[in-house]
Structures are given as structure tokens and as C-alpha cells.
Amino acid sequence: MQIELIVTFLDLCETRSFNKTAERLRITQSTVSGRIKALEAVIGRRLFQRSRAGTALTTEGLRFEPHARSLRHNWITALNATRDSGMAGVTMRIGLQHDLVSFEISRLIGAFRNTLPDTVFLFEADYSTQMCADLVAGMQDIAVLYSPQTHPDLHFEGLGEVSYVMISTQPDALQEMSRDRYILANYSPAFAYAHAALLPDFAQVSLSIGQNAAMVDLLTSLSGAGYVLRHSANALIAAGTCYPVANAPVISQSVFAGINARNRHRSVYRRMLRILMDHYAHDRRQVTGTP
């Protein structure tokens, strides 16, 4: 069986539209129809029912869907195994939310290496939506992200929180802050929601940015005020570049680990999750003073 048939079937399960699946896979609608007919011929059952109301899975299609997901995952796993054949150990592909790359990454790498000394680690920075897609496709093994995307193939666990604090290049209090100097952070949907609730007067400004590193660069080059990760704020304050903004609320951001649901009970993944839970609990311990 060609893997393209399975990929097309699963995409159509999500879109329920031959046109949309053709656009997403960059093929013609007739190719989508041909692949579905070929798959139905192999299985010997009709998988989709087309009507004026749209495209829907048949009972047989619903039963086949979870097995198709397993086939796709096993295929990607097999491909990754052949790509890793020249390496000394197994490769674990780890996705990190862009902002978290600077969060004591050397300490995290050290913990992984001590626990899994024969493993090759490949770290990639990205955003939550793309990392979730990569987990589904088998292109990543584990992802550390801000915004989990609901999907039947994915499993998420909470790791803890990181904190964002407001700093300024001038010794301001929140009540004295000018909107013209404020740079709006847009790190995640959860952060944006908390910010709008806590600081409604600063929800509409002329400049916004979506990365902690970019915010640090703007604050140091353009001057102004904005939210950055606590460890970035501490470094800028210690250097005398910025000041903490008095009375500004701290905004916490939850951090999650995502893996393919098939791997949630495997020993190596449980060990990696424990390392990540300890790592991202570190910021909370710094705030609360707990050991």
C-alpha cells in the first residue's frame, strides 16, 4: 500500500472536503479522489460518503481511521530510523517554544545527557502550532510549548510555569507609564488573554512583538517598556539597562510537553518528561522560594 493513500485519507478525515485536501496536499482534486478510490479498493470497503451536505466518514471509515494513524506513525518512525542509522545512538528530536530556548538550556541539555548518555539530541526552536503538526507527522519526538493543539494523536502534560515581568528603560511606576513608550508582547493566546484582563489600558499600542529575544533587543535599542521573561529581566536590571516597573503585575505562562499519544507510556519518554517537569518547575521555585 502506498503511504500517500493513508496521508490523503487522514487529511480528508480532518477537512471533510476534497477541495481543501487537494489544496493542503498541493495536488489536484481528481488525484485526491483517485487515491481514496484506490484505498477503498485495497480495503474492500467504502470509507467516505459524499452528499450535498459535504463529505462524511462511513462506519467503516470511522473504524479504519485510528489504524490509519498508526500506519502513518509507524511509517515515519521507520523513516527516521533509517536516517539515524549512521549515528552512534538513537536520535530524539525535541522542539522548544522560541522563548524557552534561552531558559537555562545548558542545564536542560546536561540533565538529558546524564539520564540518556547514548542518545543524540536534536533541538529545534519553533512555535506551538508547527510543533504539534510535527509531532503528529512523526518529525518530532517531544515538544515543549505554550499552546497545546487538540488532536487525537497527541498527548500533553503540564510542566509548570514561567513568569513574564514588566521592565522599562526608565525608572517608571505603572501609573506613570506612557502608552507611547509601551511595547505590547504577544507571546501566546494565554498570555494575550491575561495581559488584556490585567492591563486593558495597554491592549492597543503602536508596536507589538511575539518573541522574548526580540523584545529584549527592542528595549535595549529603541528604549521603552514591555514584558520579558523573568531571567531576561534580571539580567537587564543587573546590567543597569532597565528597571522593574513598580506595581506592574507578573504574568505567568503555563508550559506543556507534547508527545505522540502512542509514546505516552514508553519508559524513555516518561524519563524525559520527569526531567522537563523538574526544569520548568525551577522558575516557580525561584518566585515562591520553595526548595
NUTI-627798 format. One record per residue (C-alpha): z, x, y; residue in one letter. Coordinates in nm, 4 decimals. Layout:
BEGIN
{site {Z X Y} 'A'}
...
This chain:
BEGIN
{site {0.0000 0.0000 0.0000} 'M'}
{site {-0.0854 0.1329 0.3483} 'Q'}
{site {0.2158 0.1728 0.5778} 'I'}
{site {0.0072 0.0259 0.8629} 'E'}
{site {0.0234 -0.3099 0.6878} 'L'}
{site {0.4040 -0.3014 0.6909} 'I'}
{site {0.4184 -0.1834 1.0537} 'V'}
{site {0.1847 -0.4640 1.1613} 'T'}
{site {0.3791 -0.7237 0.9633} 'F'}
{site {0.7122 -0.6210 1.1194} 'L'}
{site {0.5700 -0.6150 1.4718} 'D'}
{site {0.4289 -0.9636 1.4213} 'L'}
{site {0.7720 -1.0759 1.2999} 'C'}
{site {0.9053 -0.9792 1.6447} 'E'}
{site {0.6231 -1.1001 1.8692} 'T'}
{site {0.5122 -1.4081 1.6694} 'R'}
{site {0.1798 -1.3522 1.8463} 'S'}
{site {-0.1332 -1.1873 1.7083} 'F'}
{site {-0.2432 -1.1069 2.0651} 'N'}
{site {0.0855 -0.9390 2.1600} 'K'}
{site {0.0986 -0.7378 1.8379} 'T'}
{site {-0.2593 -0.6217 1.8972} 'A'}
{site {-0.1620 -0.5072 2.2491} 'E'}
{site {0.1540 -0.3315 2.1339} 'R'}
{site {-0.0188 -0.1502 1.8464} 'L'}
{site {-0.3301 -0.0853 2.0558} 'R'}
{site {-0.5650 -0.2413 1.8042} 'I'}
{site {-0.7857 -0.5498 1.8085} 'T'}
{site {-0.6647 -0.8968 1.7165} 'Q'}
{site {-0.9130 -0.9026 1.4299} 'S'}
{site {-0.7549 -0.5823 1.2946} 'T'}
{site {-0.4120 -0.7470 1.3045} 'V'}
{site {-0.5495 -1.0491 1.1179} 'S'}
{site {-0.7221 -0.8256 0.8646} 'G'}
{site {-0.4058 -0.6255 0.7971} 'R'}
{site {-0.1966 -0.9398 0.7474} 'I'}
{site {-0.4572 -1.0851 0.5103} 'K'}
{site {-0.4655 -0.7564 0.3168} 'A'}
{site {-0.0846 -0.7558 0.2878} 'L'}
{site {-0.0793 -1.1179 0.1763} 'E'}
{site {-0.3442 -1.0343 -0.0858} 'A'}
{site {-0.1311 -0.7488 -0.2233} 'V'}
{site {0.1832 -0.9624 -0.2352} 'I'}
{site {0.0066 -1.2753 -0.3510} 'G'}
{site {0.1891 -1.4978 -0.1036} 'R'}
{site {0.1219 -1.6321 0.2439} 'R'}
{site {0.3561 -1.4658 0.4955} 'L'}
{site {0.2718 -1.6428 0.8223} 'F'}
{site {0.1889 -1.9975 0.9197} 'Q'}
{site {-0.0348 -2.0372 1.2262} 'R'}
{site {-0.0422 -2.3602 1.4269} 'S'}
{site {-0.0815 -2.4837 1.7836} 'R'}
{site {0.2892 -2.4181 1.8340} 'A'}
{site {0.2417 -2.0499 1.7516} 'G'}
{site {0.2943 -1.8143 1.4598} 'T'}
{site {0.5915 -1.8545 1.2264} 'A'}
{site {0.7085 -1.6842 0.9101} 'L'}
{site {0.6773 -1.8773 0.5882} 'T'}
{site {0.9691 -1.8904 0.3453} 'T'}
{site {0.8089 -1.6047 0.1530} 'E'}
{site {0.7646 -1.4103 0.4774} 'G'}
{site {1.1325 -1.4522 0.5624} 'L'}
{site {1.2276 -1.3209 0.2189} 'R'}
{site {0.9897 -1.0263 0.2469} 'F'}
{site {1.0979 -0.9162 0.5986} 'E'}
{site {1.4192 -0.7228 0.5082} 'P'}
{site {1.2368 -0.5454 0.2253} 'H'}
{site {0.9560 -0.4523 0.4640} 'A'}
{site {1.2130 -0.2965 0.6980} 'R'}
{site {1.3486 -0.0916 0.4089} 'S'}
{site {0.9976 0.0230 0.3183} 'L'}
{site {0.9310 0.1364 0.6750} 'R'}
{site {1.2625 0.3179 0.6992} 'H'}
{site {1.2097 0.4951 0.3659} 'N'}
{site {0.8597 0.5978 0.4718} 'W'}
{site {0.9841 0.7539 0.7990} 'I'}
{site {1.2695 0.9237 0.6134} 'T'}
{site {1.0198 1.0730 0.3682} 'A'}
{site {0.8010 1.1987 0.6536} 'L'}
{site {1.0982 1.3562 0.8277} 'N'}
{site {1.1988 1.5279 0.5033} 'A'}
{site {0.8580 1.6943 0.4759} 'T'}
{site {0.8744 1.8087 0.8374} 'R'}
{site {1.2145 1.9655 0.7741} 'D'}
{site {1.1078 2.1432 0.4554} 'S'}
{site {1.0825 2.4813 0.6252} 'G'}
{site {1.4342 2.4696 0.7693} 'M'}
{site {1.7495 2.6046 0.6136} 'A'}
{site {1.9339 2.2737 0.6208} 'G'}
{site {1.8959 1.9052 0.6897} 'V'}
{site {1.7987 1.8129 1.0445} 'T'}
{site {1.9964 1.5469 1.2324} 'M'}
{site {1.8204 1.4069 1.5376} 'R'}
{site {2.0717 1.2973 1.7993} 'I'}
{site {1.9812 1.1007 2.1096} 'G'}
{site {2.2056 1.1194 2.4152} 'L'}
{site {2.2143 0.8973 2.7210} 'Q'}
{site {2.0857 1.1113 3.0082} 'H'}
{site {2.4188 1.1085 3.1945} 'D'}
{site {2.6111 1.2253 2.8892} 'L'}
{site {2.4179 1.5499 2.8395} 'V'}
{site {2.6455 1.7210 3.0909} 'S'}
{site {2.9651 1.5791 2.9391} 'F'}
{site {3.1119 1.8864 2.7650} 'E'}
{site {2.8044 1.9132 2.5450} 'I'}
{site {2.9047 2.2589 2.4176} 'S'}
{site {3.2325 2.1169 2.2844} 'R'}
{site {3.0445 1.8397 2.1033} 'L'}
{site {2.7938 2.0839 1.9519} 'I'}
{site {3.0788 2.3065 1.8362} 'G'}
{site {3.2509 2.0145 1.6631} 'A'}
{site {2.9297 1.9156 1.4852} 'F'}
{site {2.8640 2.2718 1.3701} 'R'}
{site {3.2172 2.3212 1.2410} 'N'}
{site {3.2035 1.9980 1.0419} 'T'}
{site {2.8433 2.0281 0.9165} 'L'}
{site {2.7659 2.4027 0.9136} 'P'}
{site {2.4439 2.3711 0.7088} 'D'}
{site {2.2892 2.1073 0.9342} 'T'}
{site {2.0235 2.1651 1.2002} 'V'}
{site {2.0921 1.9569 1.5139} 'F'}
{site {1.8185 1.8376 1.7464} 'L'}
{site {1.9486 1.6829 2.0708} 'F'}
{site {1.7253 1.4735 2.2966} 'E'}
{site {1.8146 1.3048 2.6266} 'A'}
{site {1.6787 0.9539 2.6808} 'D'}
{site {1.7621 0.6004 2.7878} 'Y'}
{site {1.9183 0.3297 2.5704} 'S'}
{site {1.6088 0.1143 2.5146} 'T'}
{site {1.3948 0.4025 2.3896} 'Q'}
{site {1.6725 0.5432 2.1702} 'M'}
{site {1.7173 0.2061 1.9999} 'C'}
{site {1.3432 0.1915 1.9325} 'A'}
{site {1.3557 0.5452 1.7890} 'D'}
{site {1.6456 0.4507 1.5594} 'L'}
{site {1.4511 0.1536 1.4250} 'V'}
{site {1.1436 0.3696 1.3678} 'A'}
{site {1.3467 0.6430 1.1972} 'G'}
{site {1.2669 0.9000 1.4670} 'M'}
{site {1.6373 0.9496 1.5443} 'Q'}
{site {1.9382 0.9551 1.3141} 'D'}
{site {2.2116 0.8723 1.5622} 'I'}
{site {2.2170 0.7833 1.9308} 'A'}
{site {2.4915 0.7888 2.1938} 'V'}
{site {2.4092 0.5265 2.4535} 'L'}
{site {2.5302 0.2817 2.7152} 'Y'}
{site {2.3337 -0.0351 2.6324} 'S'}
{site {2.3047 -0.1391 2.2642} 'P'}
{site {1.9955 -0.3457 2.1830} 'Q'}
{site {2.0469 -0.6208 1.9266} 'T'}
{site {1.8287 -0.5626 1.6225} 'H'}
{site {1.8756 -0.6457 1.2513} 'P'}
{site {1.8135 -0.2807 1.1538} 'D'}
{site {2.0731 -0.1338 1.3916} 'L'}
{site {2.4499 -0.0900 1.3741} 'H'}
{site {2.6635 0.0048 1.6761} 'F'}
{site {3.0207 0.1251 1.7135} 'E'}
{site {3.2218 0.1728 2.0306} 'G'}
{site {3.3148 0.5339 2.1040} 'L'}
{site {3.5251 0.4957 2.4160} 'G'}
{site {3.4578 0.5103 2.7867} 'E'}
{site {3.3505 0.7460 3.0615} 'V'}
{site {3.4532 0.6989 3.4226} 'S'}
{site {3.2494 0.6995 3.7411} 'Y'}
{site {3.4261 0.7646 4.0725} 'V'}
{site {3.3041 0.7424 4.4306} 'M'}
{site {3.2828 1.0619 4.6316} 'I'}
{site {3.1441 1.1430 4.9755} 'S'}
{site {3.0309 1.4485 5.1677} 'T'}
{site {3.2681 1.3321 5.4425} 'Q'}
{site {3.6411 1.2527 5.4104} 'P'}
{site {3.5921 0.8739 5.4232} 'D'}
{site {3.8031 0.5812 5.3129} 'A'}
{site {3.6230 0.2851 5.1566} 'L'}
{site {3.6958 0.0650 5.4577} 'Q'}
{site {3.5224 0.3179 5.6859} 'E'}
{site {3.2174 0.3703 5.4673} 'M'}
{site {2.8793 0.3087 5.6293} 'S'}
{site {2.6161 0.1334 5.4157} 'R'}
{site {2.3521 0.3624 5.5690} 'D'}
{site {2.5157 0.6628 5.4005} 'R'}
{site {2.5723 0.4963 5.0652} 'Y'}
{site {2.3513 0.5754 4.7629} 'I'}
{site {2.3609 0.2989 4.5045} 'L'}
{site {2.3995 0.4115 4.1425} 'A'}
{site {2.2161 0.2153 3.8743} 'N'}
{site {2.3282 0.3837 3.5531} 'Y'}
{site {2.3202 0.0818 3.3205} 'S'}
{site {2.3256 -0.3004 3.3293} 'P'}
{site {2.7015 -0.2978 3.2626} 'A'}
{site {2.7614 -0.0507 3.5466} 'F'}
{site {2.5451 -0.2552 3.7847} 'A'}
{site {2.7359 -0.5738 3.6980} 'Y'}
{site {3.0763 -0.4085 3.7527} 'A'}
{site {2.9599 -0.2487 4.0781} 'H'}
{site {2.8292 -0.5800 4.2158} 'A'}
{site {3.1574 -0.7520 4.1311} 'A'}
{site {3.3792 -0.4791 4.2787} 'L'}
{site {3.1679 -0.3778 4.5799} 'L'}
{site {2.9467 -0.6708 4.6834} 'P'}
{site {2.9025 -0.5282 5.0356} 'D'}
{site {2.7264 -0.2223 4.8908} 'F'}
{site {2.4954 -0.4042 4.6492} 'A'}
{site {2.1945 -0.3895 4.8859} 'Q'}
{site {2.1241 -0.0476 5.0362} 'V'}
{site {1.8102 0.1541 5.1101} 'S'}
{site {1.8437 0.4159 4.8358} 'L'}
{site {1.9259 0.3840 4.4653} 'S'}
{site {1.9216 0.6305 4.1748} 'I'}
{site {1.9649 0.5974 3.7979} 'G'}
{site {2.0864 0.9386 3.6815} 'Q'}
{site {2.4154 1.1176 3.7396} 'N'}
{site {2.2434 1.4563 3.7825} 'A'}
{site {2.0060 1.3097 4.0407} 'A'}
{site {2.2972 1.1528 4.2277} 'M'}
{site {2.4767 1.4885 4.2408} 'V'}
{site {2.1604 1.6508 4.3773} 'D'}
{site {2.1159 1.3818 4.6432} 'L'}
{site {2.4765 1.4044 4.7544} 'L'}
{site {2.4577 1.7809 4.7954} 'T'}
{site {2.1134 1.7872 4.9600} 'S'}
{site {2.0977 1.4692 5.1703} 'L'}
{site {2.4730 1.4078 5.2137} 'S'}
{site {2.6221 1.0632 5.1770} 'G'}
{site {2.8421 0.8802 4.9267} 'A'}
{site {2.7993 0.7447 4.5766} 'G'}
{site {2.9376 0.7159 4.2245} 'Y'}
{site {2.9216 1.0112 3.9835} 'V'}
{site {3.0863 1.0894 3.6512} 'L'}
{site {3.4465 1.1987 3.6859} 'R'}
{site {3.3828 1.5550 3.5686} 'H'}
{site {3.0973 1.5893 3.8201} 'S'}
{site {3.3213 1.4556 4.0957} 'A'}
{site {3.5976 1.7006 4.0053} 'N'}
{site {3.3536 1.9930 4.0236} 'A'}
{site {3.2135 1.8898 4.3629} 'L'}
{site {3.5602 1.8282 4.5060} 'I'}
{site {3.6881 2.1631 4.3761} 'A'}
{site {3.3899 2.3367 4.5372} 'A'}
{site {3.4676 2.1726 4.8705} 'G'}
{site {3.1283 1.9986 4.8733} 'T'}
{site {3.2613 1.6416 4.8509} 'C'}
{site {3.5759 1.4391 4.8979} 'Y'}
{site {3.7165 1.1491 4.6959} 'P'}
{site {3.6681 0.8155 4.8739} 'V'}
{site {4.0110 0.6640 4.9303} 'A'}
{site {4.0658 0.3139 4.7868} 'N'}
{site {3.7322 0.3105 4.6026} 'A'}
{site {3.7654 0.1554 4.2543} 'P'}
{site {3.6935 0.3556 3.9407} 'V'}
{site {3.4099 0.2059 3.7339} 'I'}
{site {3.4334 0.2540 3.3579} 'S'}
{site {3.1281 0.2628 3.1339} 'Q'}
{site {3.1540 0.1929 2.7633} 'S'}
{site {2.9829 0.4394 2.5299} 'V'}
{site {2.8396 0.3382 2.1922} 'F'}
{site {2.6979 0.5129 1.8886} 'A'}
{site {2.3941 0.3582 1.7256} 'G'}
{site {2.2609 0.4263 1.3755} 'I'}
{site {2.0241 0.2565 1.1360} 'N'}
{site {2.2199 -0.0108 0.9501} 'A'}
{site {2.1214 0.1460 0.6171} 'R'}
{site {2.3230 0.4568 0.7066} 'N'}
{site {2.6433 0.2945 0.8325} 'R'}
{site {2.8438 0.3695 0.5150} 'H'}
{site {2.6984 0.7121 0.4339} 'R'}
{site {2.9571 0.9912 0.4427} 'S'}
{site {2.7727 1.2278 0.6776} 'V'}
{site {2.7251 0.9544 0.9363} 'Y'}
{site {3.0901 0.8488 0.9163} 'R'}
{site {3.1929 1.2100 0.9815} 'R'}
{site {2.9616 1.2337 1.2799} 'M'}
{site {3.0946 0.9060 1.4194} 'L'}
{site {3.4520 1.0336 1.3967} 'R'}
{site {3.3526 1.3451 1.5940} 'I'}
{site {3.1849 1.1304 1.8601} 'L'}
{site {3.4828 0.8947 1.8851} 'M'}
{site {3.7168 1.1868 1.9495} 'D'}
{site {3.4764 1.3424 2.2003} 'H'}
{site {3.4320 1.0357 2.4184} 'Y'}
{site {3.7987 0.9406 2.3997} 'A'}
{site {3.8636 1.2679 2.5860} 'H'}
{site {3.7707 1.1186 2.9245} 'D'}
{site {4.0102 0.8283 2.8713} 'R'}
{site {4.2922 1.0659 2.7762} 'R'}
{site {4.2327 1.2616 3.0977} 'Q'}
{site {4.2671 0.9421 3.3004} 'V'}
{site {4.5714 0.7974 3.1291} 'T'}
{site {4.7454 1.1239 3.0471} 'G'}
{site {4.7807 1.0321 2.6806} 'T'}
{site {4.7701 1.3197 2.4303} 'P'}
